[in-house]
Structure formats: C-alpha cells, structure tokens
Amino acid sequence: MTDNALHAITKARGPFVSLLVDDSHETHDAAQQAHARWTVIARELEDNAVSADVIATLQRAVVRSLPAAGRKGRLIIAGPDGVLLDEQLATVPVATILRVSSYPYLLPVLAVSAAHRPYVFVSVDHLGADLAVHGHHGTRTETVEGPGFPVHKPAAAGWHGYGDVEHSAEEAVRMNIRFVAEQVTAAVDGCDAAIVFVCGEVRARTELISALPARVGTLAVPLPGGAQGRRTTEREVAERVAAEFARLEQERVADAVARYEAETARRSGLAVQGLPDVCAALSDGAVETLMVGPLGSATVVTGHDLGIIAPDADSLSEFGEAPVGVAPADEALPFLAVLSGASVVRVPDGPSLTDGVGALLRYPRAASSRVQGP
C-alpha cells in the first residue's frame, strides 16, 4: 500500500465499510470457515443498512480471494466506489472487526508501514536465482539463469585437465553470481526497494551479497536455503520475512518514542499529547508523526469537512465548523494523518500518553497550550 494509494482513500466517497478478519488458511476446512464467517458479516452489514452493491463487492473480496501464506490478518475497506484497500497483515485479529463509518479504519495498515515497503526476495544458487519483486504496483516474479557453464567440479583429481576444469567451474559460478547481482540491482532500483532478502545455501548467498553494489548490499538480509538441490520459495520462509519486518517496525517505533521523549524533555513545543492538542495540530497539518497508544472508546467531533476534528463542539467551532457527527478517534486521527502526509506509529508499550495519543510536530504551534514537560 503506497502513500499515494492511501491518500486516494481520503478522497473517496463514504460511508466506508472497514473489515478486519483472520485470513489464515491452515486447516482443511478453511474455505468453509470463510463462507461461514461471511454469512455472519453479511447479516451485520444488512443490519447497518449497507447497500447491496457494497455488500456484493465485499463478498467477492472476502470469499473469492487467494489463500494467505501462513497466519495472516486481512484489512478490506470498501465504499460506493468499490474496494479501496485490500491488504494482508502479519498480525491476526483476535476477533473479526466490522465498522461502518464516515471514516475508513486505516490504523491497522498504517501501524505496520515497514511491512509495506517495496522489497526484493532472491532465492539463489550457483546457476542463477528466482526473484520476487514486491513493488508499489504489485508483485513480479522471474527466474534468471546465469551464462556460466559448467559450475560443477570433477569428482576426482586423478585425470589430465582436472585443474583447468576446476578453474572453469569456479569462473562459471562467479559469472553467474555477477549476472544475478546485476539483475537484483536492476530490480531494487526499479521498485525503490528498502530491503533485499537473499535466500540460499551459505556460499551462494554470501557470494551474491558480496557481488552487490554497496548501496544494495547494505539492504540485504540473508535467509537460510531449503533442501539441497532446489531453491527455497518465499512461501517457505514467510515467517522469517515477517519477523524481519516486525523488527524493522519495532525500530521505527523506538526511534519515534526516543525523539518524542527528547522533545518533551527539551520543552521544544515539538511534542504534544492529549486529544485537544493532537486534534488541533492534525487539523492544522502540523503533525509529522502521530503516536497512537490505547485509545479505547475515545471519540472526536466532526463537521462537514472530514479533515477538521476536535474533542468537543466548542473546539470545533474555532475552526468555523458546525458539529455534524461523532467518530471513533482511532478512525479519525489516522485519517487526518494520511491527509496531511504524517506517519503513524502505535506505541502500546511506549510512554504514557494523555488520552492515549501524542504527536511529533513539524513546527511548534503558537496556539498550543499543552506542550508536555516532565
């Protein structure tokens, strides 16, 4: 899910139906479970007066989708314009979440942004490699075979010409690895990849990483290969890939928390918390990073302009908006973050935030009266 695609959702027509489900397919009756789950979901959609067209669109997305690899969650957001988002998530929800609201429920996908960076998966051996390029516009797979031959050394040294053949085999392997490195580099540049997973036997993957340009090699994460004689598929190491993305996300959250605490200690005006200040900063477009803790059932007041929210009607009137409705804070706050180009991090175990929400600002807000100090 790219920033442009997320921003497009903020321009779409509502009301929105947001559906977060367990998309795991680990049992023989997974398809039957999906149909049974849909029956319950459809009934609730009808109870919420969702149009028949939107229900049919969601049914196609939920029931007829390709099965996930391993344990996965899935977030689907739809509206009058069709399916706006359909993303698999590494985290499986405890229970199905269904919302019909003026705002799409973007928080589950925004809070795992590391897992949505473009990346390249490479399963390499001394003959070539299988590549999967996960870019902004989908996934492309290809098999590349190097030009070098032969790549196998003679079984014994007791015959004339052994040294020449051994040298030829080693050079063929080097040629193939260089060729794969060129293809991987082109793939990384083409999709602006943030990470390269290199899977295979130790020597092959080590040689490939060494052959990559430094700017690409620094993105490489080595993964072990499978059974000897074949290349490992991405599906077979899906859990390791997910674990690496989880680690990257933890680093992103830790960096945001450290910066928030530093700005708070400095009383710089670049760190605020609590619904009043965060809503005002989001409505002004001043937020650089929205930090979401446990929001519980917190709500905000909305007007005709969905890009302006406040904790109460009086605060909303300061923006020249009359109150029109009330929305869950965990829907409206992330929506405004996307609208203004801010990033979002979830900090369930981070600093104690007033009202469960805080923000790092692009600039100090002159009107902010609640800059937090120790």
LOVEXTI-785836 format. One record per residue: z, x, y of N, C-alpha, C in turn; residue in one letter. Coordinates in steps of 0.02 Angstrom, whole numbers, padded with zeros to 5 digits, always signed. Last residue first. Layout:
N
ZXYZXYZXYA...
END
This chain:
374
+01584+00408+00858+01633+00413+00804+01697+00378+00825P+01472+00286+00931+01503+00352+00928+01555+00352+00873G+01323+00197+00963+01383+00208+00923+01408+00279+00927Q+01278+00095+01092+01266+00160+01060+01330+00183+01026V+01276-00029+01153+01315-00020+01093+01296+00044+01056R+01196-00062+01253+01267-00056+01271+01309-00040+01210S+01037-00030+01313+01081-00030+01254+01153-00017+01274S+00953-00021+01417+00992-00082+01413+01041-00082+01355A+00886+00097+01398+00931+00093+01455+00977+00033+01450A+00871+00174+01245+00858+00112+01282+00909+00105+01337R+00800+00332+01207+00861+00293+01223+00841+00230+01263P+00665+00329+01089+00691+00348+01154+00753+00306+01168Y+00652+00294+00959+00604+00341+00986+00627+00369+01053R+00803+00281+00859+00757+00260+00911+00709+00315+00932L+00863+00225+00707+00848+00284+00747+00794+00264+00796L+00978+00093+00668+00911+00117+00685+00913+00184+00721A+01056-00023+00552+01057+00027+00605+00986+00050+00619G+01155-00146+00470+01091-00122+00494+01100-00072+00551V+01271-00214+00434+01227-00189+00381+01161-00162+00404G+01355-00244+00536+01309-00297+00515+01260-00274+00461D+01371-00072+00556+01391-00138+00581+01336-00188+00564T+01370+00032+00415+01334+00007+00473+01359-00062+00492L+01428+00173+00346+01447+00103+00355+01417+00078+00420S+01299+00278+00276+01353+00264+00324+01368+00190+00328P+01247+00240+00108+01250+00284+00166+01307+00267+00212G+01214+00164+00002+01271+00209-00007+01279+00257+00052D+01105+00090+00045+01162+00054+00017+01224+00097+00010P+00991+00105+00140+01048+00150+00135+01109+00113+00108V+00817+00109+00150+00876+00071+00127+00932+00120+00115R+00708+00130+00287+00744+00159+00232+00803+00113+00214V+00551+00121+00366+00610+00083+00342+00642+00122+00285V+00465+00162+00520+00477+00169+00449+00542+00132+00431S+00366+00069+00640+00428+00104+00620+00431+00111+00544A+00262-00005+00695+00248+00061+00667+00309+00101+00648G+00288-00133+00734+00293-00081+00786+00281-00011+00760S+00272-00204+00617+00234-00225+00676+00233-00170+00729L+00369-00148+00535+00298-00137+00520+00256-00152+00582V+00482-00200+00603+00473-00127+00594+00400-00111+00580A+00466-00337+00590+00459-00307+00657+00450-00231+00653L+00491-00343+00451+00427-00367+00479+00415-00336+00547F+00624-00300+00439+00570-00257+00414+00501-00278+00441P+00683-00416+00508+00691-00348+00533+00636-00301+00505L+00648-00532+00430+00625-00524+00499+00629-00452+00523A+00709-00514+00303+00637-00527+00310+00613-00508+00380E+00842-00492+00322+00807-00444+00280+00732-00458+00275D+00882-00603+00396+00875-00539+00430+00836-00488+00388A+00800-00758+00377+00841-00706+00348+00829-00639+00382P+00787-00859+00528+00756-00823+00472+00805-00773+00443A+00771-01009+00618+00816-00957+00595+00784-00925+00533V+00674-01064+00762+00700-01067+00694+00748-01010+00680G+00658-01066+00899+00617-01112+00858+00646-01119+00788V+00719-01038+01062+00731-01035+00990+00691-01088+00953P+00605-00972+01181+00649-01027+01162+00659-01024+01086A+00596-00818+01265+00578-00858+01207+00629-00912+01195E+00627-00721+01357+00583-00776+01379+00560-00820+01322G+00720-00634+01318+00651-00612+01308+00601-00667+01329F+00834-00705+01335+00824-00648+01380+00753-00619+01374E+00834-00794+01230+00810-00819+01294+00799-00762+01344S+00897-00720+01131+00825-00731+01126+00797-00753+01193L+01029-00729+01170+00996-00663+01173+00921-00671+01169S+01050-00866+01146+01057-00839+01213+01022-00772+01220D+01033-00877+01006+00986-00909+01052+00990-00881+01122A+01057-00720+00917+01078-00787+00938+01028-00813+00991D+00999-00602+00881+01053-00627+00838+01075-00698+00856P+00818-00611+00887+00884-00597+00918+00938-00625+00872A+00645-00562+00901+00701-00593+00866+00766-00574+00902I+00473-00561+00910+00534-00558+00950+00589-00596+00914I+00362-00583+00834+00379-00514+00849+00440-00506+00894G+00334-00715+00827+00372-00687+00771+00392-00615+00784L+00345-00823+00954+00320-00756+00942+00363-00724+00887D+00428-00933+00954+00358-00943+00935+00325-00876+00919H+00580-00857+00889+00543-00901+00935+00473-00913+00910G+00731-00846+00790+00661-00829+00805+00632-00880+00855T+00883-00768+00749+00850-00825+00781+00780-00803+00802V+00936-00710+00587+00918-00699+00657+00883-00762+00683V+01068-00685+00465+01008-00717+00491+00997-00698+00563T+01142-00622+00314+01134-00620+00387+01067-00651+00408A+01187-00618+00185+01152-00679+00206+01141-00680+00282S+01170-00445+00160+01198-00508+00136+01155-00567+00158G+01138-00318+00195+01133-00369+00247+01163-00436+00225L+01178-00160+00162+01190-00226+00134+01191-00279+00189P+01058-00075+00268+01112-00074+00219+01120-00143+00189G+00922+00000+00334+00946-00064+00307+00998-00053+00254V+00858+00068+00474+00902+00083+00418+00935+00019+00396M+00704+00109+00542+00751+00054+00531+00792+00071+00469L+00648+00227+00652+00668+00217+00582+00720+00161+00579T+00610+00197+00784+00571+00245+00745+00584+00235+00670E+00605+00065+00899+00634+00092+00837+00584+00139+00803V+00554+00001+01010+00586+00066+01020+00610+00099+00956A+00500-00125+01027+00458-00073+00997+00487-00004+01002G+00580-00226+01071+00552-00182+01123+00503-00131+01094D+00622-00277+00951+00581-00320+00994+00548-00280+01050S+00702-00169+00909+00641-00187+00872+00594-00230+00915L+00805-00176+01004+00763-00116+01000+00698-00130+00962A+00860-00302+00977+00832-00288+01043+00785-00228+01041A+00903-00283+00844+00853-00335+00859+00820-00321+00926C+00998-00181+00866+00939-00167+00825+00884-00219+00838V+01095-00243+00948+01057-00185+00973+00994-00172+00932D+01137-00355+00864+01115-00362+00934+01072-00304+00958P+01167-00300+00730+01110-00344+00742+01090-00348+00816L+01208-00126+00715+01227-00195+00729+01166-00237+00748G+01172+00030+00802+01186-00010+00743+01209-00079+00764Q+01079+00175+00852+01114+00112+00866+01126+00076+00800V+01036+00327+00919+01061+00296+00858+01100+00233+00878A+01005+00383+01039+00950+00376+00992+00972+00346+00926L+01109+00412+01119+01075+00349+01133+01016+00337+01086G+01184+00522+01090+01121+00533+01124+01087+00468+01146S+01306+00561+01034+01303+00505+01082+01239+00509+01124R+01317+00651+00933+01297+00677+00998+01300+00623+01053R+01345+00568+00826+01396+00615+00848+01380+00642+00918A+01221+00503+00815+01282+00465+00830+01336+00511+00858T+01140+00607+00778+01128+00575+00843+01188+00533+00864E+01196+00635+00651+01195+00687+00703+01185+00656+00772A+01175+00516+00582+01244+00538+00594+01247+00591+00648E+01034+00516+00581+01072+00461+00612+01143+00484+00630Y+01007+00630+00506+00986+00628+00576+01024+00573+00613R+01060+00592+00383+01086+00652+00416+01068+00651+00490A+00981+00479+00354+01053+00471+00363+01082+00531+00401V+00856+00540+00339+00866+00490+00391+00941+00480+00406A+00878+00624+00229+00858+00653+00293+00871+00603+00350D+00908+00529+00130+00959+00578+00150+00942+00610+00218A+00784+00464+00120+00843+00427+00143+00896+00475+00168V+00706+00569+00071+00687+00536+00133+00747+00499+00162R+00770+00598-00050+00767+00649+00003+00752+00618+00071E+00745+00480-00117+00815+00499-00103+00817+00551-00048Q+00607+00491-00131+00635+00437-00089+00708+00452-00070E+00598+00598-00218+00569+00604-00151+00598+00551-00105L+00656+00538-00331+00688+00596-00300+00663+00605-00228R+00563+00440-00359+00631+00420-00341+00668+00477-00307A+00456+00519-00395+00451+00479-00334+00519+00455-00311F+00510+00570-00513+00494+00615-00458+00487+00577-00393E+00520+00455-00591+00581+00491-00574+00569+00539-00515A+00386+00419-00608+00430+00375-00569+00494+00411-00547A+00348+00526-00690+00316+00517-00625+00360+00474-00580V+00428+00499-00801+00437+00562-00764+00406+00558-00695R+00374+00377-00841+00444+00380-00821+00459+00444-00781E+00242+00409-00876+00255+00365-00819+00327+00370-00795A+00183+00483-00973+00234+00517-00933+00253+00475-00872V+00090+00397-01029+00139+00428-01073+00196+00463-01035E+00006+00365-00923+00049+00313-00950+00106+00343-00992R-00071+00479-00910-00019+00464-00859+00030+00412-00884E-00090+00567-01067-00109+00516-01018-00053+00504-00968T-00123+00733-01117-00075+00680-01107-00100+00631-01054T-00251+00787-01225-00224+00783-01158-00177+00723-01152R-00230+00875-01380-00254+00820-01340-00220+00820-01272R-00178+00986-01445-00246+00966-01461-00271+00906-01422G-00009+00941-01470-00059+00993-01465-00128+00966-01483Q+00058+00804-01375+00044+00837-01439-00013+00887-01431A+00078+00836-01201+00095+00799-01262+00081+00839-01324G+00155+00939-01071+00100+00907-01106+00124+00871-01168G+00269+00919-00931+00251+00944-00998+00194+00905-01028P+00221+00945-00761+00247+00900-00812+00227+00926-00880L+00244+01013-00597+00224+01021-00667+00259+00971-00713P+00181+00967-00447+00241+00955-00487+00221+00961-00561V+00111+01032-00298+00109+01024-00370+00178+01014-00401A+00104+01064-00167+00113+00992-00182+00121+00980-00257L+00074+01196-00162+00142+01177-00141+00156+01104-00156T-00061+01196-00194-00013+01217-00244+00059+01198-00227G-00121+01164-00074-00121+01114-00128-00069+01132-00180V-00100+01276+00003-00084+01212+00033-00084+01156-00018R-00150+01378-00082-00078+01373-00068-00059+01304-00041A-00270+01320-00202-00253+01348-00136-00180+01335-00121P-00241+01351-00378-00249+01305-00322-00236+01341-00256L-00207+01440-00476-00276+01443-00451-00287+01396-00391A-00077+01407-00509-00089+01472-00477-00158+01476-00445S-00101+01287-00573-00062+01287-00511-00073+01352-00473I-00171+01336-00686-00203+01291-00638-00167+01291-00571L-00077+01414-00751-00137+01446-00725-00172+01402-00674E+00015+01313-00785+00036+01369-00742-00024+01403-00710T-00060+01233-00871-00038+01205-00806-00015+01259-00758R-00085+01325-00976-00140+01292-00940-00117+01266-00872A+00044+01362-01020-00002+01412-00992-00056+01379-00950R+00102+01236-01062+00132+01278-01011+00081+01326-00979V-00005+01092-01072+00029+01148-01105+00047+01200-01052E+00017+00965-00944-00019+01002-00995+00024+01056-01026G-00003+00904-00779+00024+00894-00845-00017+00933-00896C+00039+00895-00618-00002+00937-00663+00031+00936-00732V+00029+00793-00481+00062+00801-00545+00015+00839-00592F+00040+00816-00315-00007+00827-00370+00034+00838-00434V+00059+00726-00162+00088+00758-00221+00035+00763-00275I-00010+00670-00062+00053+00700-00043+00085+00737-00102A-00186+00669-00025-00130+00664-00072-00068+00700-00047A-00305+00625+00037-00247+00647+00077-00183+00642+00036D-00415+00605-00038-00369+00548-00032-00307+00564+00009C-00487+00725-00024-00521+00661-00016-00475+00602-00007G-00398+00827-00051-00425+00821+00017-00455+00752+00028D-00380+00801-00188-00323+00800-00142-00347+00790-00070V-00511+00821-00236-00479+00755-00243-00420+00748-00195A-00532+00956-00208-00575+00905-00176-00543+00836-00180A-00433+01009-00291-00429+01019-00219-00471+00968-00182T-00484+00972-00416-00419+00946-00394-00413+00952-00318V-00601+01048-00419-00605+00975-00422-00540+00943-00398Q-00549+01179-00415-00595+01156-00362-00598+01080-00359E-00477+01180-00534-00441+01188-00470-00485+01165-00412A-00581+01173-00627-00534+01116-00621-00497+01120-00554V-00635+01300-00603-00676+01240-00592-00631+01179-00583F-00531+01383-00643-00554+01385-00574-00594+01322-00556R-00527+01349-00779-00469+01334-00737-00489+01334-00663I-00652+01398-00820-00637+01327-00825-00579+01307-00780N-00635+01535-00797-00689+01499-00763-00674+01424-00763M-00531+01565-00884-00521+01573-00812-00573+01534-00773R-00598+01540-01005-00539+01500-00987-00527+01504-00912V-00695+01640-01000-00715+01569-01002-00658+01524-00981A-00615+01754-01005-00653+01741-00944-00676+01668-00941E-00568+01740-01135-00520+01740-01080-00556+01725-01014E-00688+01751-01207-00648+01690-01212-00599+01685-01153A-00730+01881-01176-00771+01824-01156-00731+01759-01156S-00628+01955-01237-00636+01958-01164-00677+01899-01139H-00655+01921-01369-00590+01905-01340-00594+01904-01264E-00782+01975-01382-00774+01903-01388-00707+01881-01357V-00753+02113-01367-00799+02079-01322-00791+02004-01323D-00665+02138-01475-00643+02146-01405-00687+02110-01356G-00745+02114-01590-00686+02072-01576-00667+02076-01502Y-00849+02193-01631-00860+02148-01574-00802+02105-01556G-00818+02195-01804-00853+02225-01747-00864+02174-01691H-00655+02149-01860-00727+02147-01865-00758+02172-01800W-00514+02118-01864-00545+02167-01908-00620+02161-01915G-00441+02026-01796-00470+02081-01757-00510+02130-01799A-00456+01846-01814-00435+01912-01837-00472+01965-01798A-00500+01734-01747-00436+01729-01782-00411+01798-01804A-00564+01752-01579-00570+01758-01652-00502+01759-01685P-00516+01629-01453-00523+01698-01476-00533+01699-01553K-00599+01502-01365-00555+01519-01421-00569+01590-01443H-00692+01468-01274-00625+01476-01248-00575+01495-01303V-00862+01533-01249-00810+01498-01287-00740+01510-01256P-00875+01449-01092-00877+01443-01165-00893+01512-01194F-00858+01358-00937-00844+01418-00978-00844+01404-01052G-00871+01246-00858-00932+01276-00885-00920+01333-00934P-00752+01111-00888-00774+01174-00859-00836+01202-00892G-00757+00941-00858-00760+00993-00909-00788+01056-00878E-00666+00804-00804-00705+00863-00784-00700+00915-00839V-00660+00632-00791-00649+00689-00836-00695+00746-00813T-00576+00517-00681-00635+00555-00703-00613+00611-00750E-00529+00371-00589-00518+00419-00643-00583+00455-00660T-00451+00303-00449-00514+00326-00477-00498+00378-00531R-00369+00165-00376-00365+00223-00421-00434+00239-00450T-00360+00116-00200-00359+00105-00272-00358+00171-00311G-00363+00161-00071-00406+00106-00089-00410+00095-00164H-00282+00270-00054-00267+00211-00015-00306+00150-00038H-00275+00337-00224-00285+00339-00153-00267+00275-00118G-00252+00426-00355-00221+00365-00329-00224+00367-00253H-00348+00488-00476-00339+00495-00404-00315+00428-00376V-00334+00574-00619-00325+00506-00593-00306+00514-00519A-00426+00677-00730-00396+00667-00664-00389+00592-00651L-00422+00789-00862-00430+00718-00844-00393+00708-00779D-00506+00949-00880-00449+00906-00863-00470+00833-00855A-00545+01092-00980-00556+01052-00920-00495+01009-00906G-00510+01184-01076-00579+01161-01074-00595+01125-01009L-00376+01209-01073-00420+01265-01057-00494+01246-01058H-00312+01062-00990-00310+01111-01044-00362+01165-01027D-00221+00939-00895-00265+00997-00900-00257+01034-00966V-00213+00803-00803-00195+00823-00871-00244+00877-00892S-00156+00757-00647-00203+00801-00683-00175+00817-00752V-00152+00642-00518-00124+00660-00583-00176+00699-00621F-00119+00634-00346-00168+00651-00398-00130+00670-00461V-00081+00508-00221-00065+00565-00263-00120+00575-00315Y-00023+00426-00073-00079+00445-00117-00059+00507-00158P+00134+00343-00082+00093+00395-00053+00035+00409-00100R+00220+00257-00139+00156+00230-00119+00114+00280-00081H+00341+00313-00160+00302+00297-00219+00233+00270-00202A+00394+00318-00032+00373+00381-00064+00327+00366-00124A+00435+00189+00000+00371+00213+00026+00347+00277-00007S+00526+00091-00035+00505+00141-00085+00439+00171-00064V+00547-00004+00061+00603+00040+00044+00587+00091-00010A+00435-00082+00065+00446-00033+00119+00499+00017+00100L+00451-00167-00044+00397-00117-00046+00406-00064+00008V+00565-00244-00010+00561-00208-00074+00508-00154-00076P+00533-00298+00124+00583-00246+00113+00576-00210+00046L+00450-00405+00149+00420-00339+00141+00469-00284+00119L+00422-00559+00139+00479-00518+00117+00453-00448+00099Y+00351-00634+00286+00345-00607+00218+00405-00562+00202P+00416-00775+00377+00406-00702+00372+00395-00682+00298Y+00435-00907+00358+00389-00888+00412+00373-00813+00410S+00442-00935+00178+00470-00921+00244+00415-00907+00295S+00503-00941+00022+00451-00973+00063+00477-00971+00134V+00538-00835-00114+00553-00856-00045+00491-00888-00014R+00614-00788-00261+00559-00826-00233+00579-00851-00164L+00655-00671-00380+00668-00691-00311+00606-00726-00285I+00726-00657-00540+00667-00673-00501+00688-00696-00431T+00850-00527-00557+00827-00596-00567+00765-00606-00523A+00849-00390-00543+00897-00420-00590+00875-00491-00607V+00690-00306-00535+00741-00350-00506+00786-00380-00560P+00661-00137-00565+00655-00203-00594+00709-00249-00564V+00575-00014-00475+00639-00048-00485+00627-00119-00511T+00445+00023-00452+00482+00058-00505+00547+00023-00523A+00325-00107-00431+00381-00068-00406+00418-00036-00465L+00160-00157-00390+00210-00141-00441+00263-00096-00412Q+00100-00278-00276+00121-00209-00289+00171-00206-00346E+00007-00362-00178+00021-00365-00250+00036-00295-00273D-00021-00457-00034+00010-00397-00063+00023-00410-00136L-00090-00572-00010-00089-00520+00042-00062-00455+00017L-00189-00695-00077-00140-00643-00094-00145-00586-00043V-00231-00815+00056-00235-00786-00011-00179-00736-00025G-00207-00873+00177-00264-00828+00173-00272-00794+00105D-00088-00943+00161-00150-00982+00166-00213-00938+00161P-00012-00818+00054-00010-00868+00108-00074-00907+00109G+00092-00704-00038+00032-00744-00028+00043-00794+00029A+00148-00562-00119+00155-00602-00058+00089-00638-00046I+00236-00495-00251+00174-00529-00232+00190-00570-00170I+00301-00360-00335+00307-00400-00274+00239-00428-00256L+00380-00315-00483+00317-00331-00450+00330-00377-00392R+00448-00181-00583+00453-00243-00546+00387-00256-00512G+00440-00113-00749+00419-00116-00680+00438-00183-00649K+00442-00011-00885+00482-00060-00849+00465-00057-00775R+00274+00021-00946+00346+00029-00945+00381-00026-00907G+00143-00027-00852+00162+00027-00898+00237+00037-00892A+00100-00203-00849+00126-00141-00819+00140-00090-00873A-00053-00290-00886+00016-00273-00901+00037-00207-00869P-00148-00374-00759-00145-00323-00811-00072-00304-00824L-00127-00553-00732-00127-00483-00711-00127-00436-00771S-00121-00688-00749-00180-00654-00773-00183-00581-00753R-00002-00733-00692-00014-00743-00764-00071-00701-00790V-00003-00695-00553+00056-00684-00597+00037-00684-00670V-00127-00726-00497-00099-00659-00488-00044-00645-00539A-00144-00859-00530-00194-00810-00553-00165-00740-00549R-00034-00912-00463-00038-00916-00536-00088-00866-00563Q-00067-00893-00328-00011-00856-00358-00014-00856-00434L-00172-00985-00319-00183-00914-00305-00129-00871-00336T-00105-01104-00344-00158-01082-00390-00172-01008-00381A-00021-01108-00231+00008-01105-00298-00043-01080-00349I-00116-01120-00130-00075-01059-00133-00043-01052-00202V-00168-01247-00162-00212-01188-00160-00172-01123-00166D-00059-01333-00148-00088-01323-00215-00132-01261-00217A+00071-01273-00038+00007-01305-00051-00019-01288-00121S+00244-01304-00059+00190-01255-00053+00125-01288-00074V+00362-01378-00062+00303-01406-00029+00249-01354-00015A+00463-01336-00141+00462-01310-00072+00399-01331-00034N+00431-01392-00262+00490-01419-00227+00493-01396-00155D+00326-01307-00295+00312-01377-00280+00370-01409-00242E+00400-01192-00322+00351-01192-00268+00334-01264-00246L+00472-01232-00433+00508-01218-00371+00461-01217-00312E+00368-01244-00525+00409-01303-00509+00446-01293-00443R+00324-01113-00532+00279-01165-00506+00318-01227-00485A+00434-01049-00593+00414-01031-00525+00372-01087-00494I+00431-01106-00720+00490-01116-00677+00472-01102-00605V+00307-01060-00763+00321-01132-00763+00380-01148-00717T+00321-00921-00762+00279-00953-00711+00292-01028-00707W+00401-00901-00872+00428-00885-00806+00387-00920-00752R+00309-00934-00971+00370-00974-00964+00401-00963-00895A+00216-00831-00952+00196-00901-00943+00256-00946-00933H+00297-00720-00983+00267-00725-00917+00245-00797-00902A+00326-00743-01116+00380-00744-01068+00353-00752-00997Q+00200-00726-01172+00231-00793-01175+00288-00798-01125Q+00185-00589-01148+00138-00637-01117+00168-00707-01117A+00287-00533-01227+00290-00526-01154+00244-00577-01120A+00314-00527-01362+00303-00593-01333+00305-00591-01256D+00339-00396-01393+00278-00426-01420+00262-00494-01389H+00395-00305-01247+00406-00343-01308+00341-00376-01330T+00370-00249-01126+00398-00205-01178+00408-00240-01244E+00319-00257-00984+00286-00282-01045+00308-00238-01103H+00388-00307-00827+00389-00263-00886+00354-00297-00945S+00405-00367-00707+00336-00363-00733+00331-00318-00794D+00511-00474-00631+00510-00421-00682+00441-00422-00714D+00468-00512-00459+00480-00528-00529+00484-00465-00571V+00462-00591-00308+00482-00527-00339+00503-00541-00410L+00361-00666-00192+00385-00672-00261+00399-00603-00289L+00341-00761-00050+00356-00694-00075+00389-00700-00143S+00234-00851+00046+00271-00854-00017+00279-00782-00041V+00233-00893+00218+00221-00845+00165+00264-00862+00104F+00148-01015+00323+00207-00983+00293+00188-00939+00233P+00053-00886+00410+00106-00909+00366+00100-00985+00357G-00086-00774+00426-00055-00839+00438+00000-00854+00387R-00072-00599+00471-00093-00655+00429-00056-00719+00447A-00022-00492+00535-00071-00532+00573-00093-00594+00534K+00055-00427+00445+00090-00454+00503+00043-00497+00546T-00040-00380+00357+00001-00437+00337+00036-00468+00396I-00088-00269+00423-00132-00328+00419-00092-00390+00398A+00012-00178+00401+00005-00205+00468-00038-00268+00468H-00015-00150+00267+00047-00182+00285+00042-00214+00354L-00138-00087+00282-00134-00148+00242-00070-00186+00259A-00102+00025+00359-00149-00024+00386-00146-00090+00349N-00017+00092+00272+00010+00066+00334-00036+00013+00364D-00054+00041+00100-00060+00084+00159-00028+00051+00220T+00000+00042-00060+00000+00000+00000+00000+00044+00062M
END
